[in-house]
Amino acid sequence: MSAHAVEIVAHRGFSARAPENTLGAFDLAWKNQTDACELDVYLTVDGKTAVIHDKDTKRMAGVSLDVSKSKQADLTALDAGSWKGKEWAKEKIPTLEQALATMPKGKQRFFIEVKCGAEIVPELKRILEPMKERAEQLAVIAFKRDAAAESKKAMPWIKVYRLAAGKTKEKKATDLTQLIADTKADKLDGLDLGSSDFPWDETMVKQIREAGFELYVWTVNKPADVLRFAKLGVDGITTDDPVMVREALGKK
């Protein structure tokens, strides 16, 4: 696979330089010609969305609110940028609609990571259905099997990838053969796998390709690793620094 064909996915936006999961981080990534942005989304207590990675707001906003037990308006009022620098003080926790609105028309796309369970799928469908004509610019990713499977059932027109780390919460190696079987049974489009702990080599990639899947890797922040994964033929690389990856791949 040509290095130019590898999709560059900005992890939570341009999170190396801007506060993660904010409109500023997404705008900076688009400005720097990333192929895609990844974001994290939760369902709030009032059935709406909040774009944030953690279960609570302590790390991002300095005050601790449980995201799933808070109202959207209370979350989006918080300062989510000052921790990264004074110049980001106006950044808030966005709604999914606000984040998607930053996406340029064309080929660039969003990877929407569902951080909760399948309970978010009806709201996700409500938000994404009007964007159906831009289906190629959207993808859903999820660690939880039910969230991924229900997203694909509700929105068969959108690509859905199963996320997985190389080790389980019990510190055991993830069973890749079982993961592939589950992903195939759920009629998903591919896998998005952690860069560490999996036995990344040509045999592993071949096993995934033979299942008919697309393959993405996260989170890659060193040029040497970028080249290693590109050589293995992954479809896309998720990174905190999309400019570094672009330079490593020699993309114009």
URGI-V380918 format. One record per backbone hydrogen bond with DSSP energy under -1.0 kcal/mol. CO is the residue of the C=O (numbers start at 1). NH is the residue of the N-H. If there is no record, write none. Layout:
co->[CO,CO]
nh->[NH,NH]
//
This chain:
co->[2,3,7,8,9,10,10,12,13,14,14,22,23,24,25,25,26,27,28,29,30,35,36,37,39,41,42,44,48,50,55,57,58,65,67,70,71,72,75,81,85,86,88,91,94,95,96,97,99,100,109,110,111,112,113,117,118,120,121,122,123,124,125,128,129,131,132,134,135,137,139,140,141,142,144,145,146,147,148,149,150,151,155,159,160,161,162,164,166,168,172,174,175,176,177,178,179,180,181,182,183,184,189,190,191,192,193,198,201,202,203,204,205,206,208,209,214,215,215,216,217,218,222,223,224,225,226,227,228,229,235,236,237,238,239,240,241,242,243,244,245,246]
nh->[5,6,237,36,239,13,38,21,15,17,18,26,27,28,14,29,30,31,32,34,33,109,10,111,113,115,50,47,44,42,67,61,62,57,70,45,75,76,78,84,88,89,91,80,51,99,100,101,102,103,37,139,39,141,41,120,121,124,125,126,127,128,129,131,132,134,135,137,138,110,112,161,114,163,148,149,150,151,152,153,154,155,158,140,189,142,192,194,174,171,168,176,179,180,181,182,183,184,185,186,188,187,214,162,216,164,218,200,205,206,207,208,209,210,213,212,191,235,236,193,238,195,226,227,228,229,230,231,232,234,7,217,9,220,11,16,245,246,247,248,249,251]
//
